[in-house]
Amino acid sequence: MDMNFEDVASSYRRFAEREILNAPVYVEWCLAVVESAAAQELLAGLPEMKRQPNLVFAAARFLSGPHDDAAWALDTADGAAFIAFLKQQWDQIRPIILERSTQTNEAGRCAIHNLLFAEISGPIALIEVGHSAGLTLIPDHYSYRYVDESGEEIARADPSEGPSAVELTCELRGDLPQTWSAPTSVPQIVWRAGIDLNPLELNPETEAGRDQIQWMKALIWPGHEHRARILPHAAAAAAEARAKGPWVSVTGDLLKELPALVERAEREAPRATIVVIHTAVIAYLPDPSEFETLIDSLGSRVRWQALEGQKVLPLIQQRLAEDRADVPGYAFVLSSEGDPVLQAHPWGYWADRL
């Protein structure tokens, strides 16, 4: 078997075993790819960064079309039916894979970032690297419910104008540090900016915006209807925030563009704390250590908070090893200034101590 075939089979098996959360349809599709030499041949012909299961599956679902507001027509297909669809429609699926990317922009992740925002007093100039459609660039536009492990509400936070149509619930688990408390307010963001290779605008008023919303829906895993229901409300909130401004969207390489954006924030929001955030972004860089070097060069000019996989950033991985922290393979790690703080669900459903 060609080495590319072996790489495809092993990566899809690994994705099924370690990375899929509550999406049995995707598990079945992954295992079907593992058993199908024909599917592996098709996927091996893609550039390596385009073979990822969530991108391939989203492209297939996007082509199949939704049958209602939450689910997609292909979502009821078993493994054999998925492989048949993949082979039959490959000439249409492949261009979608090559054109699009996995810009999953999950609003729920703001519930985790908000735990660190709550430590900052005063206005914030927020910069997000890899901001995609900007849904995690507007944490001040969402409502939050923090609950304990029994589901009892510990704290609630709403925007100043009242409860948001997007309510994010996060379960706080374990014995969190005594210095922490559940946020009772949203951050005071007075300036916001994002950098992305392909910024998206989920504007429901334009054809291009509606197309992007459909693509973002396709990226939401089967069975996660609650995430699909939140998406259009979050998109509307982002469109409103963009219209009100200030909203700076930079198209480009985050390693090249971040220093200039920090300088702009210093000029345009001189009294604000500049906070640089990112979520599930750094793994896409050829050398993640370059980003750590860049952040270090900015020094005290910015606060840095990251929500990434535990093995993505070399510094975080090293400090987790030093602390002998035991983190489940699928969990993200929230870090502040390079120090691991909490483990968290990738979509913000819960946070727990390390």
Helices and strands as residue ranges (DSSP letters): H 3-14, I 15-19, H 24-35, H 37-44, G 48-50, H 53-64, G 73-76, H 79-88, H 90-99, G 107-109, H 110-117, E 124-129, G 139-141, E 143-147, E 153-157, E 167-172, E 189-196, H 207-219, H 225-244, E 247-251, H 254-268, E 273-279, G 282-284, H 288-298, G 299-301, E 303-309, H 314-323, E 332-336, E 339-344, E 350-353
